[in-house]
Amino acid sequence: MSGHRLGLPHHDGSPLYVSTSAPALDERVRVRVRVPHEYAVRALHVRQVTDAEPEFRSLAQVSSDERESWWEGEVVCHNPVTSYRFVLEGGPTGYAWLNGSGLHERDVPDAADFRLVAYDAPPAWALDSVVYQVFPDRFARSSARGPVADEAPGWAVPAEWDDPVAIEEPTVATQLYGGDLDGVREHLDHLERLGVTTLYLTPFFPSASNHRYDASSFEQVDPLLGGDRALRELAAECHRRDLRLLGDLTTNHTGDTHEWFVAAQADPQAPQRDYYLYDESGDYVSWLGVPSLPKLDHSDPGLRRALFDDPTSGVRRWLRPEAGDDALDGWRVDVANMTGRWGAQDVNHDVARHMRATVVDERPDALLIGEHTHDHSQDARGDGWHGVMNYSGFTRPVWTWLRDKGSAPKFLGAPVIVPRLGGDAVAATIDEFGAIVPWRTRVHSFTLVGSHDTTRVRTLVGDDAAYVVVAAGVLLALPGIPMITYGDEIGMEGTFGEDGRRPMPWDESRWDHEIFESFRRLIAARRELAALSRGGMRWVATDDDALVFLRELDGQTVLVMCTRAAASVTAPVHHLPDVSRARTVLGTTLRRHGSDVIMAADGPQVSIWVWGEDGVS
């Protein structure tokens, strides 16, 4: 077991350490550092960067008990994004920097510094969300619908609900099972039973594929899904049940059957021609060379008006209730990282800010999430997307820890397989990617162990379903907004994205009920324990087979242990609240042995303990 980490100074962006996550410009924000006595700090200073120039302020020790002291100072949010770090006098070497990636006994770049963001805050409801992703064609078919073959358009290959998924081209994109929005609405009991709070639909626009990322219009709902009426009724029913509803929009491209592209191709003088990008030969540019996905030119004001500004634009109209609360609560944006970027053109940040302003203007409490699969430090500063799909800082490191030794999964187009790594490397990766963006962005980003684009977690981990439960434990206990792909909660399989887009089996005899019950209990714990959704995060210990961490709010401490094999972890008793007052939420009981607390697991397992449920730690 690697040494415990509780003897190190700590700061993060959570309420225990920062007086506000939504400061105004020039507001003075109180920042605090927790310092265990054994680190023996003599003095602390905060270094903030103001107008690109570093400046220092001293911190004062404001409290102390038998195990640690707390130091407090101020950061002035003079710039919209204000970075800061701490310099410590004392400790083992007499000098150290503390930034978002930890302690450093040498000078380090500013890339991992803490950040305060003075832009408007994300919606208050988002932090408490557990998101459930649905691929509409594969989730549920309305009981009132007839045979798929009776209404399938010319591009579609009709399939019965129990037919195997076709994975060969071109059928992989044209096989139609006939799931619809009324079917989703009829199965909202399942979401409530599971305990999720937010339904996220992949695209519902008309198109010539089952995935619908090749929209032919942003101004209507695909009639195959039930049309506009079905979306409005689904939204109204979600809201009646206190569920939020998110849509999915492609700002990077349209389909080649989109009404704008058809007009652009038919008439070189049509204003819609300027909505698209063209290469030096005059041919239109397509996303990653896929001819059916022509790429939009966001430098064109006409496109911006049609997509964002017009009252009936695709972004606005589905956020606007027409009769009661029957609108979306926000958007997930497909390939957000590529939007507005091609060659020398890069208007991505401007597009993100424009869409954010549009969304908030139409619905002030809407959530905006951008898809991103790698380093998102430059694209998620807080003024555009509220957060991202955190593939790089969550999905991939969790895969490297839990993937089956005998499997060889690749990750979103990578030419090599995902390595299998120990817990130390996983924790370091999570920390490094967590430090590249403001804490507020990190906690408002989707964490996920898979999606409609990836290997299913049940296939990823191999034969033992217990690893799926461990993946769910990490997902629901670490910072971020957890997103569950439909069917993961019952053990659905799939070797890659399209193969994983299998129809949801509603015959419960085909479910893995142990996995379902574990998901349900973990979601309940997430929703019950505020520290799991809103608290800070400190690692307790990591080794090859164990990740142990604390989530903390004022008055509540949650200790989580996730293991991929039998493990025993110890931590000094004086660094944790009184063991005798801990409640076991899941897993084994905490034990005290002399001056140590012992956390043990006999195999893949999730254990959660809590102190301070009534405000007493």
C-alpha positions as CSV (number, residue, x, y, z in Angstrom):
1,M,0.0,0.0,0.0
2,S,1.3,3.4,-0.9
3,G,1.6,5.7,2.1
4,H,-1.4,7.6,3.3
5,R,-1.9,11.1,2.0
6,L,-3.7,12.7,4.9
7,G,-0.5,14.2,6.3
8,L,-0.2,16.7,3.5
9,P,-1.6,20.3,3.2
10,H,-4.8,20.5,1.1
11,H,-6.9,23.0,-0.8
12,D,-9.6,22.7,-3.4
13,G,-12.4,24.8,-4.8
14,S,-15.2,23.3,-2.6
15,P,-17.1,25.3,0.1
16,L,-14.8,24.1,2.8
17,Y,-11.9,26.0,1.2
18,V,-13.4,28.8,-0.8
19,S,-16.0,31.3,0.5
20,T,-17.9,31.5,-2.9
21,S,-17.7,29.7,-6.2
22,A,-19.5,32.6,-8.0
23,P,-17.5,35.7,-7.2
24,A,-18.1,39.1,-8.8
25,L,-15.3,41.0,-10.4
26,D,-13.1,42.6,-7.8
27,E,-14.7,40.6,-5.0
28,R,-12.4,39.5,-2.2
29,V,-12.8,35.7,-1.7
30,R,-11.6,34.0,1.4
31,V,-9.5,30.9,0.7
32,R,-8.4,28.4,3.3
33,V,-5.7,25.7,3.5
34,R,-5.9,22.6,5.8
35,V,-2.4,21.8,7.2
36,P,-1.8,18.7,9.3
37,H,0.5,19.4,12.3
38,E,3.1,16.9,11.1
39,Y,3.8,19.0,8.1
40,A,5.1,21.7,10.4
41,V,4.3,24.8,8.3
42,R,5.7,28.1,9.7
43,A,3.9,30.5,7.3
44,L,1.7,30.4,4.2
45,H,1.2,32.9,1.4
46,V,-1.2,33.0,-1.6
47,R,0.2,33.9,-4.9
48,Q,-2.4,35.2,-7.3
49,V,-1.9,36.4,-10.9
50,T,-3.5,39.8,-11.5
51,D,-3.4,41.3,-15.0
52,A,-0.7,38.7,-15.8
53,E,1.5,39.8,-12.9
54,P,2.0,37.6,-9.7
55,E,1.3,39.1,-6.3
56,F,1.5,37.7,-2.8
57,R,-0.5,37.9,0.3
58,S,0.1,36.3,3.7
59,L,-2.4,33.8,5.2
60,A,-3.2,33.8,8.9
61,Q,-3.8,30.7,11.1
62,V,-7.4,31.0,12.1
63,S,-8.0,27.7,14.0
64,S,-6.2,24.6,15.3
65,D,-7.1,21.3,16.9
66,E,-5.2,18.1,17.9
67,R,-4.7,17.0,14.3
68,E,-4.4,20.1,12.0
69,S,-4.6,23.9,11.6
70,W,-6.5,26.0,9.2
71,W,-4.9,29.0,7.4
72,E,-7.0,31.7,5.7
73,G,-6.3,34.6,3.3
74,E,-7.8,36.5,0.4
75,V,-7.8,36.3,-3.4
76,V,-9.1,39.3,-5.2
77,C,-11.0,38.3,-8.4
78,H,-9.7,41.2,-10.5
79,N,-9.9,39.2,-13.7
80,P,-12.7,37.0,-14.9
81,V,-10.4,34.0,-14.4
82,T,-8.1,34.5,-11.5
83,S,-5.4,31.9,-10.9
84,Y,-3.8,31.3,-7.6
85,R,-1.5,28.9,-5.7
86,F,0.1,28.8,-2.2
87,V,3.7,28.9,-1.1
88,L,4.5,27.1,2.1
89,E,7.4,27.9,4.5
90,G,8.4,24.9,6.5
91,G,7.7,21.2,5.9
92,P,10.3,18.6,5.1
93,T,12.3,20.9,2.7
94,G,11.4,24.3,4.0
95,Y,9.7,25.3,0.8
96,A,6.8,24.0,-1.3
97,W,4.1,25.2,-3.8
98,L,0.6,23.9,-3.4
99,N,-1.5,24.0,-6.6
100,G,-4.3,21.9,-8.1
101,S,-2.1,18.9,-8.8
102,G,-0.7,18.8,-5.3
103,L,2.5,19.7,-3.5
104,H,5.7,20.5,-5.3
105,E,9.2,21.2,-3.9
106,R,10.3,22.9,-7.1
107,D,8.9,25.6,-9.3
108,V,6.1,24.5,-11.6
109,P,4.1,26.2,-14.5
110,D,0.8,27.9,-13.8
111,A,-1.2,25.4,-15.9
112,A,-2.4,23.5,-12.7
113,D,-3.0,26.5,-10.5
114,F,-6.4,26.9,-8.7
115,R,-8.8,29.3,-10.4
116,L,-11.7,31.4,-9.4
117,V,-14.2,32.3,-12.1
118,A,-16.3,35.5,-12.2
119,Y,-18.6,34.4,-15.0
120,D,-22.2,33.6,-14.2
121,A,-22.6,30.4,-12.3
122,P,-24.1,27.2,-13.7
123,P,-27.7,26.3,-12.7
124,A,-28.0,25.4,-9.0
125,W,-29.8,22.1,-9.7
126,A,-26.9,20.7,-11.8
127,L,-24.6,19.7,-8.9
128,D,-27.3,17.4,-7.5
129,S,-27.9,15.6,-10.8
130,V,-27.5,12.0,-11.7
131,V,-27.9,11.9,-15.5
132,Y,-29.3,9.0,-17.5
133,Q,-28.4,8.9,-21.3
134,V,-30.9,7.4,-23.7
135,F,-30.4,6.6,-27.4
136,P,-34.0,7.0,-28.5
137,D,-34.2,4.4,-31.2
138,R,-33.0,1.7,-28.7
139,F,-34.6,2.5,-25.4
140,A,-38.4,1.8,-25.7
141,R,-41.1,1.6,-28.4
142,S,-44.5,3.0,-27.6
143,S,-47.2,0.4,-26.9
144,A,-49.4,2.3,-29.4
145,R,-47.0,1.9,-32.4
146,G,-47.4,-0.6,-35.2
147,P,-44.7,-2.7,-36.9
148,V,-41.5,-0.8,-37.6
149,A,-41.6,-2.0,-41.3
150,D,-45.0,-0.2,-41.8
151,E,-43.5,3.2,-41.2
152,A,-39.8,2.9,-42.0
153,P,-38.4,5.5,-44.4
154,G,-36.4,4.4,-47.5
155,W,-33.0,4.7,-45.9
156,A,-33.9,2.4,-42.9
157,V,-33.5,-1.3,-42.4
158,P,-36.3,-2.3,-40.1
159,A,-35.5,-4.6,-37.1
160,E,-37.5,-6.4,-34.5
161,W,-36.7,-5.4,-30.9
162,D,-34.9,-8.7,-30.2
163,D,-32.9,-8.8,-33.4
164,P,-29.1,-8.5,-33.0
165,V,-27.5,-5.2,-33.7
166,A,-25.9,-4.9,-37.1
167,I,-22.3,-3.7,-36.9
168,E,-21.3,-3.8,-40.6
169,E,-21.5,-0.8,-42.9
170,P,-23.8,0.8,-43.9
171,T,-26.4,-1.1,-41.9
172,V,-24.9,-0.1,-38.6
173,A,-26.3,3.4,-39.1
174,T,-29.5,2.5,-40.9
175,Q,-30.9,-0.4,-38.8
176,L,-34.1,1.0,-37.2
177,Y,-35.7,-0.6,-34.2
178,G,-38.4,2.0,-33.8
179,G,-37.8,3.3,-30.3
180,D,-39.6,6.6,-29.8
181,L,-40.2,9.4,-27.3
182,D,-43.6,8.1,-26.2
183,G,-41.8,4.9,-25.4
184,V,-39.4,6.8,-23.2
185,R,-42.2,8.6,-21.5
186,E,-44.0,5.3,-20.8
187,H,-40.8,4.0,-19.1
188,L,-40.0,6.9,-16.8
189,D,-41.0,4.7,-13.9
190,H,-37.7,2.9,-14.5
191,L,-35.7,6.1,-14.2
192,E,-37.5,6.9,-10.9
193,R,-37.0,3.4,-9.6
194,L,-33.3,3.7,-10.4
195,G,-33.1,7.1,-8.7
196,V,-31.7,9.3,-11.5
197,T,-32.6,12.9,-11.7
198,T,-32.0,13.9,-15.3
199,L,-32.8,12.4,-18.7
200,Y,-30.4,13.1,-21.5
201,L,-31.6,12.2,-25.0
202,T,-29.1,11.8,-27.9
203,P,-30.5,13.7,-31.0
204,F,-34.2,13.7,-31.7
205,F,-34.0,15.7,-35.0
206,P,-35.1,14.2,-38.3
207,S,-32.2,12.6,-40.2
208,A,-31.2,9.6,-42.4
209,S,-29.7,7.5,-39.7
210,N,-30.6,5.8,-36.4
211,H,-28.2,8.0,-34.4
212,R,-29.6,11.3,-35.8
213,Y,-26.3,13.2,-35.6
214,D,-26.9,14.0,-39.3
215,A,-29.9,16.3,-38.8
216,S,-32.0,17.4,-41.7
217,S,-33.5,20.1,-39.6
218,F,-33.1,21.6,-36.2
219,E,-36.7,23.0,-36.2
220,Q,-38.7,19.8,-35.7
221,V,-38.6,16.5,-34.0
222,D,-38.3,13.4,-36.1
223,P,-41.8,12.1,-36.9
224,L,-40.4,8.6,-36.3
225,L,-39.9,9.6,-32.7
226,G,-43.4,11.0,-32.4
227,G,-42.8,14.6,-33.6
228,D,-42.9,17.8,-31.7
229,R,-45.9,16.7,-29.7
230,A,-44.0,13.7,-28.3
231,L,-41.1,15.8,-27.1
232,R,-43.4,18.3,-25.4
233,E,-45.3,15.6,-23.7
234,L,-42.1,13.9,-22.6
235,A,-40.8,17.1,-21.2
236,A,-44.0,17.9,-19.3
237,E,-44.1,14.4,-17.8
238,C,-40.4,14.6,-16.8
239,H,-41.1,17.8,-15.0
240,R,-44.2,16.5,-13.3
241,R,-41.9,13.8,-11.9
242,D,-39.2,16.3,-10.9
243,L,-36.9,15.0,-13.7
244,R,-34.8,17.3,-15.8
245,L,-34.5,16.8,-19.6
246,L,-31.5,17.6,-21.8
247,G,-31.2,17.5,-25.6
248,D,-28.3,16.9,-27.9
249,L,-27.3,19.3,-30.7
250,T,-24.6,19.2,-33.4
251,T,-23.2,22.7,-33.7
252,N,-20.2,21.4,-35.7
253,H,-22.1,20.0,-38.7
254,T,-25.4,19.1,-40.2
255,G,-26.5,16.2,-42.3
256,D,-26.2,16.4,-46.1
257,T,-30.0,16.3,-46.2
258,H,-30.4,19.3,-43.9
259,E,-32.6,22.0,-45.4
260,W,-29.7,24.5,-45.2
261,F,-27.3,22.3,-47.1
262,V,-29.9,21.4,-49.7
263,A,-30.5,25.1,-50.4
264,A,-26.7,25.7,-50.5
265,Q,-26.1,23.0,-53.0
266,A,-29.1,24.0,-55.2
267,D,-28.2,27.7,-55.5
268,P,-24.6,29.1,-55.2
269,Q,-26.2,32.5,-54.4
270,A,-28.3,31.2,-51.6
271,P,-27.5,32.7,-48.2
272,Q,-27.3,29.2,-46.7
273,R,-24.2,28.5,-48.9
274,D,-22.2,30.7,-46.5
275,Y,-23.3,28.6,-43.6
276,Y,-20.8,25.9,-44.7
277,L,-17.0,25.6,-45.1
278,Y,-15.3,25.0,-48.4
279,D,-11.8,23.9,-49.3
280,E,-9.4,25.5,-51.9
281,S,-11.0,23.4,-54.6
282,G,-14.5,24.7,-53.8
283,D,-15.7,21.4,-52.3
284,Y,-17.5,21.5,-49.0
285,V,-15.7,20.4,-45.9
286,S,-17.1,17.5,-44.0
287,W,-16.5,16.3,-40.4
288,L,-13.5,14.0,-40.4
289,G,-14.1,13.4,-44.1
290,V,-17.5,11.9,-43.8
291,P,-19.4,13.2,-46.8
292,S,-22.8,13.1,-45.2
293,L,-21.7,15.5,-42.4
294,P,-20.9,18.9,-44.0
295,K,-19.2,21.2,-41.5
296,L,-20.6,24.6,-40.5
297,D,-18.8,27.9,-40.9
298,H,-19.4,29.8,-37.6
299,S,-17.6,32.9,-39.0
300,D,-20.8,33.6,-41.0
301,P,-23.3,35.9,-39.2
302,G,-26.2,34.4,-41.0
303,L,-25.5,31.0,-39.6
304,R,-25.2,32.4,-36.1
305,R,-28.6,34.1,-36.5
306,A,-30.2,30.9,-37.8
307,L,-28.7,28.6,-35.2
308,F,-28.7,30.9,-32.1
309,D,-30.4,34.3,-32.5
310,D,-33.7,33.9,-34.4
311,P,-36.7,33.3,-32.1
312,T,-37.4,30.0,-33.8
313,S,-33.7,28.9,-34.0
314,G,-32.9,25.3,-33.1
315,V,-31.1,26.3,-29.9
316,R,-33.9,28.5,-28.6
317,R,-37.2,26.9,-29.6
318,W,-36.8,23.6,-27.6
319,L,-35.8,25.6,-24.5
320,R,-39.0,27.7,-24.6
321,P,-42.1,26.3,-22.9
322,E,-45.2,26.7,-25.0
323,A,-47.8,25.3,-22.7
324,G,-46.6,24.7,-19.1
325,D,-43.2,23.5,-18.4
326,D,-42.8,21.4,-21.5
327,A,-39.3,22.4,-22.7
328,L,-35.7,21.2,-22.4
329,D,-33.6,22.1,-19.4
330,G,-30.4,22.4,-21.5
331,W,-28.2,21.0,-24.2
332,R,-25.3,18.6,-24.6
333,V,-23.3,19.7,-27.6
334,D,-21.8,17.1,-29.9
335,V,-18.1,17.4,-30.8
336,A,-18.0,20.8,-29.1
337,N,-14.2,20.8,-29.3
338,M,-14.2,20.9,-33.1
339,T,-17.0,23.4,-33.5
340,G,-15.8,26.6,-35.2
341,R,-12.3,25.1,-35.9
342,W,-10.8,24.3,-39.3
343,G,-7.4,25.1,-40.5
344,A,-6.6,28.7,-39.6
345,Q,-10.1,29.4,-38.4
346,D,-10.7,29.2,-34.7
347,V,-13.9,30.8,-33.4
348,N,-14.7,28.0,-31.0
349,H,-14.6,30.1,-27.8
350,D,-16.8,32.7,-29.5
351,V,-19.3,30.1,-30.5
352,A,-19.4,28.6,-27.0
353,R,-20.0,32.0,-25.4
354,H,-22.6,32.8,-28.0
355,M,-24.5,29.6,-27.4
356,R,-24.2,30.1,-23.6
357,A,-25.7,33.6,-23.8
358,T,-28.5,32.3,-26.1
359,V,-29.3,29.4,-23.8
360,V,-29.3,31.5,-20.6
361,D,-31.3,34.2,-22.3
362,E,-34.0,31.7,-23.3
363,R,-33.9,29.7,-20.0
364,P,-31.7,31.1,-17.2
365,D,-31.4,27.8,-15.4
366,A,-30.4,25.8,-18.4
367,L,-27.3,23.6,-18.4
368,L,-24.8,23.5,-21.3
369,I,-22.4,20.6,-21.6
370,G,-19.8,20.3,-24.4
371,E,-18.4,17.0,-25.7
372,H,-14.7,16.8,-25.3
373,T,-12.5,13.7,-25.4
374,H,-9.0,14.9,-24.5
375,D,-7.3,17.9,-22.8
376,H,-10.1,20.5,-22.4
377,S,-8.1,23.1,-20.5
378,Q,-8.5,25.8,-23.1
379,D,-12.1,25.1,-23.9
380,A,-13.7,25.0,-20.4
381,R,-12.7,28.1,-18.6
382,G,-16.2,29.0,-17.5
383,D,-17.5,31.5,-20.0
384,G,-18.8,29.0,-22.5
385,W,-19.8,25.4,-21.7
386,H,-20.7,25.0,-18.1
387,G,-18.8,21.7,-18.2
388,V,-17.6,19.0,-20.6
389,M,-18.0,15.2,-21.0
390,N,-14.9,14.4,-19.0
391,Y,-13.6,11.5,-21.0
392,S,-9.9,12.4,-20.4
393,G,-10.0,13.1,-16.7
394,F,-12.4,10.4,-15.7
395,T,-13.4,7.8,-18.2
396,R,-10.0,6.9,-19.5
397,P,-8.3,6.6,-16.1
398,V,-11.1,4.5,-14.7
399,W,-10.8,2.2,-17.8
400,T,-7.1,1.8,-17.2
401,W,-7.8,0.6,-13.6
402,L,-10.8,-1.7,-14.2
403,R,-10.4,-3.1,-17.7
404,D,-10.2,-6.9,-17.8
405,K,-6.6,-8.2,-18.0
406,G,-7.5,-10.3,-21.0
407,S,-9.5,-7.7,-23.0
408,A,-8.0,-5.2,-25.4
409,P,-10.3,-2.2,-25.6
410,K,-9.3,0.8,-27.7
411,F,-10.5,4.3,-26.7
412,L,-12.4,6.5,-29.2
413,G,-10.2,5.8,-32.2
414,A,-6.8,5.3,-30.5
415,P,-4.6,2.9,-32.4
416,V,-3.4,1.1,-29.3
417,I,-5.2,-0.6,-26.5
418,V,-5.9,1.1,-23.1
419,P,-3.1,0.1,-20.7
420,R,-4.0,-1.6,-17.4
421,L,-2.6,0.6,-14.5
422,G,-2.6,0.7,-10.8
423,G,-4.5,3.0,-8.5
424,D,-1.5,5.4,-8.0
425,A,-1.4,6.2,-11.8
426,V,-5.2,6.5,-11.9
427,A,-5.3,8.9,-9.0
428,A,-2.5,11.0,-10.6
429,T,-4.3,11.2,-13.9
430,I,-7.6,12.2,-12.2
431,D,-5.7,14.9,-10.3
432,E,-3.8,16.3,-13.2
433,F,-6.8,16.6,-15.5
434,G,-8.9,17.9,-12.6
435,A,-6.4,20.7,-12.1
436,I,-6.5,22.0,-15.7
437,V,-9.8,23.7,-15.3
438,P,-11.6,25.7,-12.5
439,W,-13.1,23.5,-9.8
440,R,-16.5,24.8,-10.8
441,T,-16.0,23.5,-14.3
442,R,-14.7,20.1,-12.9
443,V,-17.8,19.5,-10.7
444,H,-20.2,20.6,-13.5
445,S,-18.7,18.2,-16.0
446,F,-20.2,14.8,-16.8
447,T,-18.2,11.9,-15.4
448,L,-18.9,8.6,-17.2
449,V,-17.6,5.1,-17.4
450,G,-19.0,4.8,-20.9
451,S,-21.4,6.2,-23.4
452,H,-23.2,5.4,-26.6
453,D,-19.8,5.9,-28.3
454,T,-17.7,3.5,-26.3
455,T,-17.3,-0.1,-25.1
456,R,-19.9,-1.0,-22.5
457,V,-18.5,-1.1,-19.0
458,R,-19.9,-4.7,-18.6
459,T,-17.8,-5.8,-21.5
460,L,-14.8,-3.7,-20.5
461,V,-14.4,-5.4,-17.1
462,G,-14.7,-9.0,-18.2
463,D,-16.5,-11.9,-16.5
464,D,-16.9,-10.6,-12.9
465,A,-19.9,-8.3,-12.6
466,A,-18.5,-7.0,-9.3
467,Y,-16.2,-4.8,-11.3
468,V,-19.2,-3.0,-12.8
469,V,-20.3,-2.2,-9.3
470,V,-16.9,-0.8,-8.5
471,A,-17.0,1.4,-11.7
472,A,-20.4,2.6,-10.5
473,G,-19.0,3.4,-7.1
474,V,-16.2,5.5,-8.5
475,L,-18.6,7.2,-10.9
476,L,-21.1,8.2,-8.1
477,A,-18.6,9.1,-5.5
478,L,-16.0,11.3,-7.2
479,P,-16.5,15.0,-8.1
480,G,-18.6,15.7,-11.2
481,I,-22.1,15.1,-12.6
482,P,-22.4,11.3,-13.0
483,M,-23.8,10.1,-16.3
484,I,-25.1,6.6,-16.8
485,T,-25.8,5.1,-20.2
486,Y,-29.1,3.3,-20.5
487,G,-28.7,-0.4,-19.8
488,D,-25.4,-0.2,-17.9
489,E,-27.5,-0.5,-14.8
490,I,-28.7,-4.0,-15.8
491,G,-25.4,-5.3,-17.3
492,M,-25.9,-4.7,-21.0
493,E,-22.8,-5.5,-23.1
494,G,-21.1,-4.1,-26.2
495,T,-17.6,-4.3,-27.5
496,F,-17.6,-0.8,-29.0
497,G,-20.0,2.1,-29.4
498,E,-22.3,0.9,-32.1
499,D,-22.3,-2.7,-30.8
500,G,-23.4,-1.3,-27.4
501,R,-26.4,0.5,-28.8
502,R,-28.6,-2.6,-28.3
503,P,-32.3,-2.4,-27.6
504,M,-33.1,-2.1,-23.9
505,P,-34.5,-5.5,-22.8
506,W,-37.7,-4.9,-20.8
507,D,-38.0,-8.5,-19.9
508,E,-36.4,-8.3,-16.4
509,S,-35.5,-12.0,-16.4
510,R,-32.7,-10.8,-18.7
511,W,-31.4,-8.2,-16.2
512,D,-28.4,-8.6,-13.8
513,H,-30.4,-7.6,-10.7
514,E,-27.3,-7.5,-8.5
515,I,-25.9,-4.8,-10.7
516,F,-29.2,-3.0,-10.8
517,E,-29.6,-3.0,-7.1
518,S,-26.0,-1.8,-6.6
519,F,-26.6,1.1,-9.0
520,R,-29.8,2.0,-7.2
521,R,-28.1,2.0,-3.8
522,L,-25.1,4.0,-5.0
523,I,-27.4,6.6,-6.6
524,A,-29.4,6.8,-3.4
525,A,-26.2,7.4,-1.4
526,R,-25.1,10.1,-3.9
527,R,-28.4,11.9,-3.4
528,E,-28.6,11.4,0.3
529,L,-25.1,12.5,1.2
530,A,-24.5,16.1,0.2
531,A,-20.7,15.7,0.5
532,L,-20.8,13.3,-2.5
533,S,-22.2,15.9,-4.8
534,R,-21.0,19.2,-3.3
535,G,-18.0,18.4,-1.1
536,G,-14.2,18.7,-1.6
537,M,-12.1,15.6,-2.3
538,R,-8.9,14.3,-0.6
539,W,-7.1,11.1,-1.4
540,V,-6.6,8.9,1.7
541,A,-4.5,6.2,0.1
542,T,-4.0,4.5,-3.2
543,D,-2.3,1.3,-4.4
544,D,-2.6,-1.0,-7.3
545,D,-6.0,-2.3,-6.2
546,A,-7.5,0.4,-4.0
547,L,-8.7,4.0,-4.3
548,V,-9.6,5.5,-1.0
549,F,-10.8,9.1,-0.7
550,L,-12.7,11.6,1.4
551,R,-15.6,13.9,0.3
552,E,-16.1,16.7,2.8
553,L,-18.5,19.5,3.5
554,D,-18.8,21.6,6.7
555,G,-20.5,19.2,9.1
556,Q,-20.3,16.0,6.9
557,T,-17.4,13.7,6.0
558,V,-17.8,10.8,3.7
559,L,-15.1,8.1,3.3
560,V,-15.1,5.9,0.2
561,M,-13.1,2.8,-0.6
562,C,-13.2,1.2,-4.1
563,T,-11.2,-1.9,-4.7
564,R,-10.6,-4.1,-7.7
565,A,-9.1,-7.0,-5.6
566,A,-8.8,-7.9,-1.9
567,A,-7.1,-5.0,-0.1
568,S,-6.5,-3.7,3.4
569,V,-5.9,0.0,3.9
570,T,-4.8,1.8,7.0
571,A,-4.9,5.5,7.9
572,P,-3.9,7.2,11.2
573,V,-6.9,7.5,13.5
574,H,-6.1,11.1,14.3
575,H,-6.7,12.1,10.7
576,L,-10.3,10.9,10.7
577,P,-13.4,11.6,12.8
578,D,-14.3,9.2,15.6
579,V,-14.6,5.7,14.1
580,S,-17.2,4.7,16.6
581,R,-19.5,7.4,15.2
582,A,-19.2,6.4,11.6
583,R,-22.3,4.9,9.9
584,T,-21.7,2.3,7.2
585,V,-23.7,3.2,4.2
586,L,-22.3,0.4,2.0
587,G,-19.8,-2.4,2.4
588,T,-17.7,-3.4,5.4
589,T,-17.4,-1.9,8.9
590,L,-14.5,0.4,9.8
591,R,-12.2,-1.0,12.4
592,R,-9.7,0.6,14.7
593,H,-6.5,-1.1,15.6
594,G,-4.3,1.0,18.0
595,S,-3.5,4.3,16.3
596,D,-4.8,3.2,12.9
597,V,-8.2,2.9,11.1
598,I,-8.4,-0.2,9.0
599,M,-10.5,-0.4,5.9
600,A,-10.7,-3.9,4.3
601,A,-12.2,-5.6,1.3
602,D,-12.1,-9.2,0.3
603,G,-12.4,-8.5,-3.4
604,P,-13.9,-6.0,-5.9
605,Q,-16.1,-3.9,-3.6
606,V,-17.4,-0.4,-2.8
607,S,-17.6,0.8,0.9
608,I,-19.0,4.1,2.0
609,W,-18.9,5.5,5.6
610,V,-20.3,8.8,6.8
611,W,-19.9,11.1,9.8
612,G,-21.9,14.2,10.6
613,E,-25.3,13.5,9.1
614,D,-26.8,15.8,11.7
615,G,-24.1,18.5,11.3
616,V,-21.9,17.0,14.0
617,S,-18.5,15.6,12.8
